[in-house]
């Protein structure tokens, strides 16, 4: 309560503090107003990072691989962001542009590198290298501290789960169509068959329905669109409608054979 010597603002404030219920309501209202002012613009604005021409959404099989990548916590040891520093550009390639993440939900920038950055790993190694690297990292990278992920060679991915992921991505703005989502199982099978054939050419028999195939699809996609867009030197609005879900399946396959 206010005292006889307190006047003006101080007196009113003391009086308000003495009415705890009213004070709590007013504080809550003030917080709600502040929250609304901060949040609403995020959902109503159309501004954002400049899009790169040619950067398209992941295929269904690549989404499956990305889900596995997140599930296994790969982002805790590998970053996906090449910084504009000479040493990094010389090692990994062009520094990363914001538009390359247009369809990444969530972003997998990473915060440390126990292993190398993977933003430009797509096409750097053949499919067979990734297959063996996930089975035994030290077979392809002597001295690696990465643990093996042999269960990826045994566990199968579920197309129904990936359709659910595509529907969720569509809700946050990735331009998948209902037809693409419905046809995801067939698209996944087609792209996986291509990877399986390339592995077979390298002397590896791989079931196209296993998680390792989805992981390879995702890793081989990383950085390809962005690298091509940067090389072309063009920026433009994001493509509409979405690119076909099997786009990457028709891309030229890297030369096979495990590299050291």
N, C-alpha and C positions, 0 to 999 in steps of 0.2 A: 504494500500500500504506500501511497505517496505521503510525504511528511509536510508539515506546514511551511518549510523553507523551500520546497521544490515547486517550480512553476513551469508552464509551457510544456515542451516536448518531454522533459524528464518526468514531470508529474503524470502525463498521459501514459508514458511507457510503464511507469511503476504500477499504475492502475490496471493496465492490460496484463502485466505479469501476475497480478493477483487473481485474475480470472483465467485459470488454467485451461478450461474447456474451450473458451472463446479463442484464447491464444493458440491452442493446438489446431483449431479449425482454420484460423487465418494463416498460420504457417503452412499447413497442408495446401491451401488454395494457392499461396504464393509459389510453392514448389511445383504444383501442377501447371500453373501458368508458365513458369520458367521452362519446364520440361517440354510443353507444347511448342513454345517459341523455338526451342532448339531442334526438336524432332521433326515437326511438320515439313520444314524446307527440305530435309533429306529425302522425303518421299515425293515431293512435288516438283523438285527441280529437274530439268532435263540436261543440265550441264554435267560434265565429267571429263575424264581423260580423253584425249584425242584418239579416235579409233584408227587402227592401221588397216589399210585396204588389203584384203586377202587373209586376214585373221578370221578363222571360222570356228564354230563350236566343235567340241570333241565328238567323235563318233561314239556310238553306243559301247563298243568294245573298249575304246579308250577311256570312257567314263568308268567302266568296270575296273580297268587297271588303276585309274586314279583313286577310286574308292578303296582298293586294296592297298595302294601306296599310303593313303591316309590311315587306314586301319593298322598297318604295320608300323606306323610312326616313322616312316622314312624321312619326313620333313624335319625331324629332330636332329638329324645328322647331316642332311644335305639341304643346301639352300637352292632356291630357284630365282636368283637375281644376280646378274652380272653388273657390278658397279662400274661407273665410268672412271676407272683407274687403270693406268698403263699395264700394271702387272696382270690384272684380271682380264683385260681385253686381249693381251697377248696369249694368255692361257686358254680362255674360254670362248673368245670371239666378241662380237659387237655387244656393247653394254645394252641392258634391257630397257625397252620403252614401255611406258605405262599401258599403251594400247594392246600390248601382248597379253595382258591379264583380263581382257574384256569379258571372257566367259569362264574365268576361274572363280569358283565358289566352293569353299573359301580360298583365299590366296594362300599359297604355300611358299612364301618368301624365305622362311627359315630365319633363325637367329644365330646359328653357328655352323661351322663346317668341320665335322669330324671326318667327313668324306668330301669329295669335290662337288662343286656347284653343278647342277644338272639342267640349268636353263637351256643350254645349247647341246644337250647330249643326243637329241634326235638325229639319227643317221650317222653318228660318229662311229659307232660300232655295228657290226652285223647282228642279226637276231640271235645267232648261235652264241655270240659272246655274252649277251645278256642272259641267255638260258643257263650257260655254265657259271656265270658270275653269281647268279642267285642260288645256284646249287652249292658252289664252293668258291667264295670270293677270292681265296688265295690261289686258286687255279688260274685265274686270269689277271689278278693284281697281287703279286707277291708282297707280303708284309701288311696286307689289308687287315684292319681291325673289325671289319664288318662281319656279323654273324651270318651263317648260312640260312636260307629260307627254303629248305627242302620241301616243306608242306605245300608250297605253291605248285610244285610239280605233281602233287597228289590230289589236292582239293579242286573241285569243280566250281565255277561261278554259276549263279542262278540268274537267267535272263529276266525273270519276273522282278527280282530285286533291282536290276538295272533300269527296268521300265519305271519303277517307283522313283529312282534317282533322277531320271529324265523328266518326270512330271514335276518333281521338286525344283529342278533347275529351271524349268519353264516358268514356274511361279515367280522366280526371282529375276526373270528377264531374258534368259537364254532362249533364242528363237527356235525351239524345236516345235514341229507341228504334231498334231494328233496322229497323222499318218506315219510320221517317222517313229513316234513312240510305239505305235501298234506294230510296226514292222521291225522293231529293234532286234528281236530274236533272230530273224532271218539275216539281217544286216551283220549282226555279230558273228553268225555262223560263216558268212561269206568272207569277212575279213580274217577271222581266225583260221579258216582253211588256207588262206594265202600265206599266213605266217607259218602254219604247220608244213606247208609245201616247201617253203624256203629252209626251214629247219631240216626237213628230210633230205634236201639237196646237200646239206652240210653234214649228213650222216647222223642226224638226231631224229628219233621217232618221238613225236610229241602229240598228245591228244589235244585237238583244237578246243576242247571244252574245259581245259584246266586253267587255273588262275594264272599260271606262269605266262600263258599266251596273252591274256589280257594285260598283264604287267608289261610285257614286251611291246604290245601295241601302244600303250601310254608312253613308255620311255622313248620309243622311236618317233613319237609325235612332238615331244618337247622341243620348242624353239624353232621348228621348221617353218611355220607360218610367219613368225616374227622375223626370222632371218631373211626370208624371201621378200617380205614387205620392206624391210630396211634396205636391202640391196636394190629394190626398185625405186626407193626414195619417194614413195607415194603415201599420202594419208588421205583417208576418205571416211564417210560415215560407215558404220557397221553394216554388213550385208543383210538384206531382207528380200525374200525369206531366207531361212537358214540353209546352209549348204547341205547336200545330201548326206545322210547318216553314214554311207559307205564310201565317202569321198576318199578317205585315206587308204582304203583297201585297194584302190586302183592306182595309187601312186607307185612309181618305180621302186622296186625292192633294192635295198643295199646289197652289195656283193657279199656272198656268204664266205664262211671260213673264220674260225676263231683267231683273233689277233692277239698278240702278246700284250 
